Amino acid sequence: MAALFPEPVRLSLTNFVIFLNLLCLTATASTIERPRSFATTLIHRDSALSPYYKPNATIKDHAMHTLKTSMARLAYLGAKSNVFVTDDTRAGLVAEDNGAQFIASFSIGEPPVPQLLTIDTGSNLLWVQCLPCTKCFEQASPIFDPSKSSTYTTLQCNSPYCTISPSDKCDPSNNCKFSHKYLDGTDVAGLLGTEKFTLETSDEGISPVANVVFGCAHDNDGYNGQPSGILGLGPSNISLATQLGSKFSYCIGSIKDPKYPHNQLILGDGAKIEGLSTPLEVYNDLYYLTLEGISLSERRLEIDPEIFKRTPSGTGGTVIDSGTTLSFLAKGAHDVLSAEVQKLMHGKLEKVEEPDIPSALCYKGLISQDLVGFPDVVLNFADGAELGLDIESLFQEYGQNEFCMALQESPVGNDLNVVGIMAQQFYNIAYDLAANKVYFQRIDCELLDD
C-alpha cells in the first residue's frame, strides 16, 4: 500500500552545499542591474500621427517630396564628408519644405513640456526652440520656456561639452553659446544648457533623465518647423546617444503605411543589439560602412568594390543615414544594378522616362501586383552582414500605375553611396559606438514592443 505521506527528503552534506550555492547565485543574479534603455516611438513624416500629414496628398506629391529632400540630404552628406568641412553644418534637413523623415516625442523640463524632435544620425547636438526667441518658427508643440522650468541650468564655458562654437563660445555671463549655419542659409543660435528629459522606457514606463546637455535656440532664422528642433544621434560627446551610453537602435517598418505604429528608437546600453554585425567607421561625424558588393538573384554582381570605398581626400565611401529616404549608388555601381534589373523586367513591363529624374529606372505597373516573385537585392557588407531589399524597399510608387527604383544614381561630382531609410525598412539597425559595429536584424518591429 502506498504511503499517504511522502518521506522527508534527506540532503547529503554535498547536496546541501550545492543547494546553498544555487541560492546565492539566484540572489546575485536578481540584484544585477540591467543596462538602462529608453524607448520612444518614431513617427514617420507621412504618418497620420505626424504634424506634416496631408491626407489629400497624391502618390506623385509624396514621390516628388521624397526626391527633393533626398537629393538635398545627399548634397549635405557630400559636403559634410569633405575633409575641409569640420563643423556641424547640414543641408536643409528641415528647412526648405521640411525634410524630416522621423520625429521622436520627448518631454523637457519640470513641469514637463512635450516636444517633437527630428532624429538625425548625421548631426550631434540635441537642440530645441526656446523662449524668448528673437526670431521664432512655427512648431506643433509648445515652445519651451527655460525660465519656467525648475531643472534648467545654463552650461558654463569651462564645461567639456562647450565645443559647438569654438570661435565665439562665451556670452558676457560666461554661458556657453552655440550656433549652426546650415548650407541652405538657415541659422539657429542660442545657449547650451542642461535639463531633465522625460522618455518612455522599455522596462519602466516613464523615466526622467537628468542633466541632459542640449541647445536652447533663441535666434532662429529661416528654420521652417513643426518639430521643435533636432535630436542628433552622431558620435560626439554632445550627442544624446553618447550621453546615455554607447549604444542605440532604431527599428523601421513600412514607411508607406500611414497608420503603422511600431517604428521605434531605443537609446542607452540596453538597446537591442542583435543580428549580424559589420564594422562601423566614423569620419567627419558620419557613419561609414564597408559595402563590399551587391547581389541579385543570389548572384554577386560584377561591380568593382573600389567604387564603395572612401578616397584619402574624403570623397566617396558608403554612409548609412536616417535622414535620407532614397538610397544612392555611385554611377559605376548603379549602372550595373540598373542593367540587371532591366534584364529581369524585359518583356514583362513597359519602361517609362521621368523628366524629373532622368537617371532613374521607371516602369508602368503596380509594385504589389506586377513584381510578385521579383528577387531581393542584397547589400553585402564586411564580415557577412547583409541588408535584403524586397520590392517595398527596392521600388517606390511614383504615380498612378507607375514606379521607379529607389536606389538612384548619385549625381555627377558626388560619388557617395548612401543607405537610406527605404533600404532599412523591416530591420532593427543597432549601433555599438564603443565596439565600432552596426548590427542588422530583419524583424517585425512590433515584436520589439514587449
Secondary structure, DSSP 8 states (H G I E B T S, - for coil): ---SS-------HHHHHHHHHHHHHHHHHHHS-----EEEEEEETTSTTSTT--TT--HHHHHHHHHHHHHHHHHHHHHHHSTT--S---S-SSSTT----EEEEEEETTTTEEEEEEEETT---EEEEBSS-SB----SS--B-GGG-TT-EE-BTTSTT--S-TTS-B-TT-BBEEEEE-TTS-EEEEEEEEEEEEEEETTTEEEEEEEEEEEEEEEEES---SS-EEEE--SSTTSHHHHT-SEEEEEE--SS-TT----EEEESTTS---SEEEEEEEETTEEEE-EEEEEETTEE----GGGGSB-TTS-B-EEE-SS-SSEEE-HHHHHHHHHHHHHHHTTTS-EE--TTSTTS-EEES-HHHHTTT---EEEEEGGG-EEEE-HHHHEEEEETTEEEESEEE--TT---EEE-TGGGTTEEEEEETTTTEEEEEE--GGGG--
